Amino acid sequence: MENDQMIGEQPARHCPPATVEVAAETSFSAGSSAASREILVQHLLVKEDDLKLLVELQKRVSEGEDLGDLAAEYSLCPSKEEGGMLGWVRKGQMVPEFEEASFGAPLNKVVRCKTKFGWHLVQVLSEREESVLKDIQPDELHVKMQDPSFIEEVQLIDVREPEEVERASLPGFQVFPLQQFGSWGPEITSKLDPQKDTYVLGFSTIYNISGGIHAYAVKADPTVPTY
């Protein structure tokens, strides 16, 4: 891609790379390992010679404007399409200057930093301990779902798009479309219980359903439509 650049040894666009994840959000305590800490980051990027603009935008945020709205209008990073949302990141994924500013910033406070890409306004929206991701086979999940107590004790999440859910779905799964993470991600702690095991189709421990809904239909429950 024309906009690709190198951050460390990984290709990246005009902004530090990040992977959007659906996972448990847990509180981070002083006794936790810093290496396992993840933060939910939003940012805005302008050119190196646009420091005056950056200062003006930071002032507008301090006066009550939303960083996401400003990112959508002014940011040079492709993440502007998601209001500057980079998703959950951990140490080692970003250039050093951006990482230092992000992991040193108080929650919800907008800070600025300079990298080789330009000037950034950075806001950390939330933090958590890195989640554990495991796979579960469809037939194993099917057996678990026959037990009513299992449905009550865990969270079942479907991250596919609404049109996919209409074609085939499993009972008891809440739908959180991954492409709409920017809209529901910041409120995830009010929607899900971080103390429950979470099973994801497509928050203390996450179980990824191996093979998705197609494998479930083929291997576990043929009454579920395939597509």
SULGI-V563746 format. One record per pair of residues at least 4 apart in sequence whose C-alpha atoms are under 6 Angstrom apart, sorted by sequence separation. I is the first residue (numbers start at 1). GAP is how many residues later the second one is. If there is no record, write none. Layout:
I/GAP + I/GAP
This chain:
6/4 + 61/4 + 67/4 + 70/4 + 71/4 + 80/4 + 96/4 + 99/4 + 100/4 + 101/4 + 114/4 + 165/4 + 181/4 + 188/4 + 211/4 + 215/4 + 216/4 + 217/4 + 218/4 + 6/5 + 12/5 + 60/5 + 61/5 + 75/5 + 79/5 + 94/5 + 114/5 + 198/5 + 217/5 + 5/6 + 6/6 + 79/6 + 113/6 + 197/6 + 5/7 + 113/7 + 196/7 + 197/7 + 199/7 + 217/7 + 4/8 + 5/8 + 72/8 + 112/8 + 196/8 + 197/8 + 198/8 + 199/8 + 200/8 + 201/8 + 4/9 + 71/9 + 112/9 + 194/9 + 195/9 + 3/10 + 111/10 + 112/10 + 194/10 + 202/10 + 72/11 + 111/11 + 201/11 + 71/12 + 110/12 + 214/12 + 71/13 + 110/13 + 109/14 + 68/15 + 108/15 + 158/15 + 68/16 + 108/16 + 157/16 + 158/16 + 159/16 + 161/16 + 107/17 + 108/17 + 156/17 + 157/17 + 158/17 + 159/17 + 160/17 + 97/18 + 107/18 + 157/18 + 159/18 + 159/19 + 44/27 + 46/29 + 45/30 + 46/30 + 44/31 + 45/31 + 45/32 + 44/40 + 43/41 + 42/42 + 154/42 + 156/42 + 157/42 + 158/42 + 160/42 + 42/43 + 154/43 + 155/43 + 156/43 + 157/43 + 158/43 + 159/43 + 42/44 + 154/44 + 41/45 + 41/46 + 40/47 + 40/48 + 39/49 + 39/50 + 38/51 + 38/52 + 168/57 + 15/62 + 14/63 + 20/67 + 18/68 + 19/68 + 20/68 + 48/70 + 18/71 + 47/71 + 48/71 + 46/72 + 135/72 + 46/73 + 132/73 + 133/73 + 134/73 + 135/73 + 136/73 + 137/73 + 45/74 + 133/74 + 134/74 + 135/74 + 136/74 + 45/75 + 135/75 + 44/76 + 44/77 + 16/78 + 43/78 + 138/78 + 43/79 + 42/81 + 139/81 + 41/82 + 138/82 + 41/83 + 40/84 + 40/85 + 40/86 + 39/87 + 39/88 + 38/89 + 38/90 + 37/91 + 38/91 + 37/92 + 38/92 + 36/93 + 37/93 + 36/94 + 28/100 + 27/101 + 28/101 + 26/102 + 25/103 + 26/168 + 25/169 + 24/170 + 25/178 + 24/179 + 23/180 + 24/180
